[in-house]
């Protein structure tokens, strides 16, 4: 039965468990028990009209070549082949609130002073390579570390270093930072060398240049990209996944990048593909982002690049969730994407890699979404690293009403700030300003867990958040290991769905820190014990060069 005869006339009543179809379509009412089966059609790049755009956890989504069929208790008579089955698990569907989706990426403010922290990535912090009163240029390296898991820091302006000081950081701590007064000239460093054909370079050279460019994951995780692109030799990478599933509410920077710089994103993905020796590139985009789907398909252009349309849910863009959805492979506890033959990079990271090779300019700015009902103008801005948050807000017209919270990132995973004097860093995906009445109108008066189990049902990692939160609250760090607390991605689904608004993510973060301290202490004690045992055996076996009787 071809698709044409099914279009246009199937209706799903979300208040019942039946799909009703006109008799002329040769399909009668189908009773659905546990699952609803929807189909994503690769040939026409659309979802048929009988498939609603509301996807929920625990459902199968089948993509076929040219015919449609049902799986399970239903008929498979019309199915020729099934290309991909999406199995969703857990997650939530918060309002998207993509207020800045129509705003093109524009230059941000030109700051007179930048504060550039020496910790903007996962791993070892950098040490300063400049001193007070030194003159620096745009793209000049001003901080680096000898540790492998780290990434250098570069100046985003040209001007004079006026101080190396402890300064408020978005993490809530005071971090050693380099203060630079801009001369307004934006003079680039002389040693920036573009590469015209980066895919002709050897993988090691690609990784070395990415490291020197200070490239990290720009989806918010800020893991050094050169480390991610160097998987163990016994774990070959088959697939490069370009993460365009911008599931966090309010944020639209990745959406605009896909619309405006699709070809650059694909070029960056091809450089990554060469670095890891992969065979294919998969671009993941949520189904609600129709324009981005078309733009990325047009930019891909070849069989080498496949654009996969994913059902909308949060946290679809999480690395582990993405791989489970696309490849059907689950990253093991404590493992990495390379364990399942994949590497995942954000669209912003891919664009930054392309810029690094074709212009020679390291990572000195990034796209930041400014949104929320507490700011006068919504925008997607390319902001220089080190620009303070209050300068960006003022650039967008300032605050509106009584501010309740200023969040760096999105409302699900972002961090609320106690001051707007903190700088924009490599991890700053957005600046969200919410009014007080928006934040506090639905606050629950109680934070007491009622053991309803909603957090367990909606956890995309199949964890038990309420127990992890309880043990963390009591300081029982040793109990957290058996609940795999390190697998928590801190997506915020548990806190979002909790009817008592228990701050589960905050408790789990505290638990992770406590468990890490406990684990390190136990490892140190074990190491000391082993060293003492070795010393004791040597003392017993050697006494004047002869074994002791």
Residue pairs with C-beta under 8 A, 6 or more apart in sequence:
1 26
1 67
1 68
1 78
2 66
2 67
3 41
3 43
3 44
3 48
3 66
3 67
3 68
5 25
5 26
6 25
6 27
6 48
6 50
6 68
7 48
7 49
8 49
9 21
9 22
9 25
9 49
9 50
10 19
10 20
10 21
10 25
10 27
10 48
10 49
10 50
11 19
11 20
11 21
11 50
12 19
12 36
12 50
12 51
12 52
13 19
13 20
14 52
14 54
17 31
17 32
17 33
18 29
18 30
18 31
18 32
19 29
19 30
19 32
19 50
20 29
21 27
21 28
21 29
21 50
30 70
30 74
33 73
34 58
35 58
35 59
35 60
35 72
36 59
37 59
37 60
37 62
37 70
37 71
37 72
37 74
38 47
38 51
38 52
38 55
38 59
38 60
38 61
38 62
38 311
39 47
39 48
39 51
39 61
39 62
39 63
39 64
39 68
40 47
40 51
40 61
40 62
40 63
40 86
40 287
40 309
40 311
41 47
41 48
41 63
41 64
41 68
42 63
42 64
42 65
42 83
43 65
43 66
45 293
45 294
45 297
45 309
47 53
47 287
48 68
53 287
53 288
53 312
54 93
55 61
55 88
55 93
55 287
55 311
55 312
55 313
56 88
56 93
56 313
57 88
57 89
57 90
57 91
57 313
57 458
58 88
58 89
59 88
59 311
60 71
60 72
60 85
60 86
60 87
61 85
61 86
61 88
61 311
62 69
62 71
62 82
62 84
62 85
62 86
63 82
63 83
63 84
63 85
63 86
64 79
64 80
64 81
64 82
64 83
65 80
65 81
65 83
66 80
67 78
67 79
67 80
68 78
68 79
69 75
69 76
69 77
69 78
69 79
70 76
71 82
71 85
84 308
84 326
85 328
86 310
86 311
86 325
87 324
87 325
87 328
88 311
88 313
88 325
89 324
89 460
89 462
90 457
90 458
90 459
90 460
90 461
90 462
90 493
91 313
91 314
91 315
91 316
91 321
91 458
91 460
91 493
92 313
92 314
92 458
92 493
92 496
92 497
93 312
93 313
93 314
94 249
94 314
94 411
94 412
94 496
95 249
96 249
96 288
96 312
97 249
97 250
97 371
98 249
98 250
98 251
98 252
98 255
99 250
99 252
99 371
99 372
99 378
100 250
100 252
100 369
100 370
100 371
100 378
100 379
100 380
101 252
101 255
101 256
103 252
103 256
103 378
103 379
103 380
104 256
104 260
104 380
105 253
105 256
105 257
105 260
105 367
105 380
105 381
105 382
106 379
106 380
106 381
106 382
107 381
107 382
108 365
108 368
108 381
108 382
108 383
108 384
108 387
108 392
108 395
109 381
109 383
109 387
109 391
109 392
109 394
109 395
110 182
110 184
110 384
111 157
111 182
111 384
111 386
111 387
111 388
111 391
112 181
112 182
112 184
113 162
113 179
113 180
113 181
113 182
114 155
114 156
114 157
114 179
114 180
114 182
114 384
114 385
114 386
114 387
114 423
115 167
115 177
115 178
115 179
115 386
115 388
115 423
116 142
116 143
116 153
116 155
116 156
116 177
116 178
116 179
116 180
116 385
116 386
116 423
117 153
117 167
117 169
117 175
117 176
117 177
117 386
117 423
117 425
118 125
118 126
118 127
118 128
118 143
118 153
118 175
118 176
118 177
118 178
119 125
119 126
119 169
119 171
119 175
119 176
120 151
120 153
120 216
120 222
120 385
120 425
120 426
120 427
121 150
121 151
121 216
121 222
121 223
121 224
121 426
122 149
122 216
122 221
122 222
122 223
122 224
123 145
123 147
123 148
123 149
123 150
123 151
123 223
123 224
123 227
124 145
124 147
124 149
124 150
125 145
125 150
125 175
125 176
126 143
126 144
126 145
126 150
126 151
126 152
126 153
127 143
127 144
127 145
128 142
128 143
128 164
128 176
128 178
129 141
129 142
129 143
129 144
130 136
130 142
130 161
130 164
130 178
131 161
131 164
132 161
132 162
132 163
132 164
133 160
133 161
133 162
134 160
134 161
135 158
135 159
135 160
135 161
136 142
136 155
136 157
136 158
136 159
136 160
136 161
136 180
137 155
137 158
137 187
137 188
137 189
137 190
138 155
138 156
138 157
138 158
138 186
138 187
138 188
138 189
138 361
138 364
139 154
139 155
139 188
139 189
139 192
139 360
139 361
139 362
139 364
140 154
140 155
140 189
141 152
141 153
141 154
141 212
141 214
141 362
142 153
142 154
142 155
142 161
142 178
143 152
143 153
143 178
144 150
144 152
144 153
145 152
148 227
149 224
149 227
150 224
151 211
151 214
151 215
151 216
151 224
151 225
151 226
152 211
152 212
152 214
152 362
153 178
153 214
154 214
154 362
154 363
154 364
155 178
155 180
155 364
156 364
156 365
156 384
156 385
156 386
156 387
157 180
157 182
157 183
157 186
157 384
157 386
158 182
158 183
158 185
158 186
158 187
158 188
159 180
159 181
159 182
159 183
160 180
160 181
160 183
161 178
161 179
161 180
162 179
162 180
162 181
163 178
163 179
164 176
164 177
164 178
164 179
165 176
165 177
165 179
166 174
166 175
166 176
166 177
167 174
167 175
167 176
167 177
167 179
167 423
168 174
168 419
168 421
168 422
169 175
169 177
169 422
169 423
169 425
170 408
170 415
170 417
170 422
170 423
170 425
170 427
170 428
171 415
172 415
172 418
177 423
180 386
188 361
192 359
192 360
192 361
192 362
193 360
194 357
194 358
194 359
194 360
195 201
195 209
195 357
195 358
195 360
196 358
198 206
198 271
198 274
198 357
198 358
199 270
199 271
199 274
201 209
201 274
203 229
203 274
203 275
203 276
203 277
206 229
206 271
206 274
206 275
207 226
207 229
207 230
207 275
208 226
209 356
209 357
210 225
210 226
210 229
210 275
210 353
210 356
211 224
211 225
211 226
212 362
213 352
213 353
213 356
213 362
213 363
214 362
214 363
214 426
215 224
215 225
215 226
215 349
215 352
215 353
215 356
215 362
215 363
216 222
216 223
216 224
216 225
216 349
216 363
216 426
217 223
217 225
217 228
217 345
217 346
217 349
218 346
218 348
218 349
218 352
218 366
218 426
218 429
219 243
219 254
219 317
219 346
219 348
219 349
219 429
220 409
220 413
220 427
220 429
221 319
221 427
222 425
222 426
222 427
225 345
225 349
225 353
228 343
228 345
229 272
229 275
229 276
229 343
231 237
231 276
231 336
231 338
231 343
232 338
235 338
235 339
235 341
236 277
236 341
237 276
237 277
237 278
237 338
237 341
237 342
237 343
238 278
238 279
238 280
238 341
238 342
239 278
239 279
239 280
239 281
239 282
239 327
239 341
239 342
239 343
240 269
240 272
240 273
240 276
240 278
240 280
240 281
240 282
240 342
240 343
240 345
241 282
241 283
241 284
241 322
241 323
241 326
241 337
241 342
241 343
241 344
241 345
242 265
242 266
242 269
242 281
242 282
242 283
242 284
242 345
242 346
242 347
242 350
243 284
243 317
243 319
243 322
243 344
243 345
243 346
243 347
244 254
244 258
244 265
244 283
244 284
244 285
244 286
244 289
244 292
244 296
244 347
245 284
245 285
245 286
245 310
245 316
245 317
245 322
246 252
246 253
246 254
246 255
246 286
246 289
246 317
247 286
247 312
247 313
247 314
247 315
247 316
247 317
248 314
248 315
248 317
248 409
248 410
248 411
248 412
248 413
248 414
248 429
248 430
249 314
249 410
249 411
249 412
250 369
250 371
250 372
250 410
250 411
250 430
250 432
251 369
251 371
251 409
251 410
251 429
251 430
252 369
252 371
252 380
253 348
253 367
253 368
253 369
253 380
253 429
253 430
254 346
254 347
254 348
255 289
255 292
256 367
256 380
257 265
257 347
257 348
257 351
257 367
258 265
258 285
258 289
258 292
258 295
258 296
258 347
259 291
259 292
259 295
261 351
262 295
262 296
262 298
262 299
263 299
264 350
264 351
264 354
264 355
265 283
265 296
265 299
265 347
265 350
265 351
265 354
266 281
266 283
266 296
266 299
266 300
266 301
266 305
266 350
267 350
267 354
267 358
268 345
268 349
268 350
268 351
268 352
268 353
268 354
269 281
269 283
269 305
269 345
269 350
270 281
270 304
271 353
271 354
271 357
272 278
272 343
272 345
272 350
272 353
273 280
273 281
276 343
278 343
280 304
280 305
280 306
281 300
281 304
281 305
281 306
282 305
282 306
282 307
282 308
282 326
283 296
283 300
283 305
283 306
283 307
283 308
284 308
284 310
284 316
284 317
284 322
284 325
284 326
285 292
285 293
285 296
285 307
285 308
285 309
285 310
286 309
286 310
286 311
286 312
286 316
287 293
287 309
287 310
287 311
287 312
288 312
293 307
293 309
296 307
297 307
299 305
300 306
300 307
308 326
310 316
310 325
310 326
314 412
314 491
314 493
315 321
315 412
315 413
315 460
315 489
315 491
315 493
316 322
316 325
318 460
318 489
318 491
319 331
319 337
319 344
319 489
320 330
320 331
320 460
320 461
320 489
321 460
322 344
323 329
323 330
323 331
323 337
323 340
323 342
323 344
324 330
324 331
327 340
327 341
327 342
329 340
329 341
329 342
330 340
331 337
331 339
331 340
332 339
333 484
333 486
333 487
334 486
334 487
337 343
337 344
345 353
348 366
348 367
352 363
352 366
355 361
356 362
356 363
363 385
363 426
364 384
364 385
365 382
365 383
365 384
365 385
366 382
366 383
366 385
366 424
366 426
366 428
367 380
367 381
367 382
367 383
368 380
368 381
368 382
368 383
368 392
368 424
368 428
368 429
368 430
368 431
369 378
369 379
369 380
369 429
369 430
369 431
370 377
370 378
370 379
370 380
370 381
370 392
370 393
370 396
370 430
370 431
370 433
371 378
371 430
371 431
371 432
371 433
372 378
372 432
372 433
372 434
372 435
373 400
373 401
373 433
373 434
373 435
373 438
374 399
374 400
374 401
374 403
374 404
374 406
374 433
374 434
374 435
374 438
375 393
375 396
375 397
375 398
375 399
375 400
375 431
375 433
376 396
376 397
376 398
376 399
376 400
377 396
377 397
378 396
379 396
381 392
381 395
381 396
383 392
383 424
383 428
384 424
385 423
385 424
385 425
385 426
386 423
386 424
387 423
387 424
388 420
388 421
388 422
388 423
388 424
389 406
389 408
389 417
389 420
389 421
389 422
389 423
389 424
389 431
390 420
390 421
392 424
392 431
393 399
393 406
393 420
393 431
393 433
399 433
400 435
401 435
401 436
401 437
402 435
402 436
402 437
403 433
403 434
403 435
403 436
404 434
404 435
404 436
404 437
404 438
404 439
404 440
405 416
405 432
405 433
405 434
405 439
406 416
406 417
406 420
406 431
406 432
406 433
407 414
407 415
407 416
407 417
407 430
407 431
407 432
407 433
407 434
408 414
408 415
408 417
408 422
408 427
408 428
408 430
408 431
408 432
409 415
409 427
409 428
409 429
409 430
409 432
410 429
410 430
410 432
411 432
411 434
412 491
412 492
412 493
412 496
413 490
413 491
413 492
414 429
414 430
414 432
424 431
443 501
444 499
444 500
444 501
446 500
447 500
447 501
447 502
447 503
448 500
448 502
449 466
449 469
449 470
449 498
449 500
449 502
450 499
450 500
451 466
452 499
453 466
454 497
454 498
454 499
455 464
455 465
455 466
455 493
455 494
455 497
455 498
455 504
456 463
456 464
456 465
456 466
458 493
458 494
458 497
459 465
459 493
459 494
460 489
460 491
460 493
461 487
461 488
461 489
463 483
463 484
463 485
463 487
463 488
464 483
465 488
465 494
465 504
465 508
466 494
466 502
466 504
467 483
468 480
468 483
468 485
468 488
468 504
468 507
468 508
468 511
469 494
469 502
469 503
469 504
469 507
469 508
469 511
471 477
471 479
471 480
471 483
471 511
472 480
472 507
472 508
472 510
472 511
472 514
473 507
473 510
475 514
477 511
477 514
477 515
477 517
477 518
478 518
480 511
480 512
480 514
480 515
481 515
481 519
485 508
485 511
485 512
485 515
486 512
486 515
488 508
488 512
490 505
490 508
490 509
492 505
494 504
494 505
495 501
495 502
495 503
495 504
495 505
495 506
498 504
540 548
541 547
541 548
